[in-house]
Amino acid sequence: MTATARTVLVSSIILSLALPAAAKTPVTTGTGGAVATISEPASRAAMTILNQGGNAVDAAVAAAATLGVTDPFSCGIGGGGFMVIYLAKDKRVITIDHRETAPASVTPGVFLQNGKEMDFDQVVASGRSVGVPGTVRGWHEALDRYGSMSFRQVLAPAIDVASKGFKVNDNFSRLVRENETKFAQFPATAALYLKNGKAIAAGTTLRNRDLAKAYRALAAGGVKVFYTGPMARALVDAVNRNGGAITLADLSNYEARLRQPVHSTYRGYDLYGMPLPSSGGIAVAQALNILEGYDLKSMPRARAEHLYLEASRLAFADRNAYLADPEYVEAPVAGLLSKEYAARRRELINPSQASTHALAGDPYPFQNDVSVPLRPSANKLIAEGAHTTHLTVSDQDGNIVSYTYTIESWGGSGIVVPGYGFLLNNEMTDFDFSGPAPNVPEAGKRPRSSMAPTLAFKNGKPAFSIGSPGGATIITTVLQTIFNYVDLGMSMPDALNAPRLSERNGMVTDVEPGFPDSAQARALEKTGQRWSKTPEEIGAANALVFHPDGTVSAVSEARRHGIGSAMVQKSAH
Ligand code: GLU
């Protein structure tokens, strides 16, 4: 066993000793396929499919469908996502963009009333926030092109959980409680998740027979069942009854996109991430390019973390100014990803003093693009949710899936489609409500995302996969975990469990409860770094680490989001 594998195993033993006798194990090492998700039934679903001979893509869809049952406030068939797949035989990385799309009725002024931005929360809890869902089309493309099983086979575990039920945990009940007002507005939602107007209690066994019915219909009829026919009509009615304007044509026209991954390098690793319309892959790569110019390993931790925060701030300034749906906006991606541009941005960092607000840079000279550049000036932050799910699966043949999918806010729009048991997204609120910004709402456009499912390779071999939920904090969680692992030399469990610091070019850095009183915070404050006054849990990451001896570690959260669930086909213990 290699030193790295041993470190991971030791960490895993420490973690399991430190935790109460939880059914969920956040770290496991072994051989064969592996899975890490935030839900035990979802990880079990992936294992069932792997044990039946399915590949990583089959297992990822099985896990995702089960998360749609057990984590319905983060994800589901009413939303969309981004899947990064490594095909071992071809040595190829491909991505499937199945992001929600603006209905044809959407105009740049859709979130304005008398020239003013509408109230954000009111827009969220309405049909206006709902984008055309992409999840089912994405699953179909994944299975059809790269899987080996049918919808019928991979949906079976999820149907089982939805119809037999699962035990609601504290986290689930708390999320309902926090959304009582939103959910109470929609009868089908209230019927499913509230009892006498109050959140269903932890410990309750929750069955979602309507969702089981919806999944059975997909299992029998395939992708078209979602985008045409009675389920599509029920979805359109639910949206339009609540102030939206979506049509059956919007649904039947929906397409997933296969996109070239964002490729970048960092200290000997080849990284593959999600391209636009997610800003995730580009922003992570850009910040790492900036960090690569420093000898972080030789520095005291606080100095290296200061540089991590400053690099993130600069990457966010550019993300906010330039990135949006590439079919609508000419984003200077090559310039943003160039090492030379990163060097120019690095010059702006003061190694001993935090900056306050970074301006967007000028990546166009680094584009090798002879067209006349449009130079957007917008540089503002928009409100974004923090609620999604990430899962990652590998199989015994070496295929890997890194998959983040969402319905945007906790509970999305709050609208359950009557008779079908799934929540509709509020992804349209990921657009900027007003311009001039690249990310304004337009018909058929996909709102800019931050999702950053990532695969890393070393010397042509898989090294690790990583991803997280958390809205725009996804970018910093993925970036910080890579920085912790590669630069600070932490094991992956330690890298994941370390306190998260999310600097997104705001006035202060978002941090987690307990952090502002720590010695780590004190050390960073010496350079002028400042923390949010309302610390909150950030992200719920999942990772796989591929060790040189052929073993794999599945790594999930040891504390956050009710503890994650890591499994391998053949345990090393
Ligand atoms: N809508 C967010 C995005 O696409 C994800 C939602 C979340 O993680 O909260 O970046």
Residues whose N, C-alpha, C, O or C-beta is under 5 A from the ligand:
A	BS01	LIG	G385 A386 H387 T388 T406 E408 D430 R448 S449 S450 M451 P469 G470 G471 A472
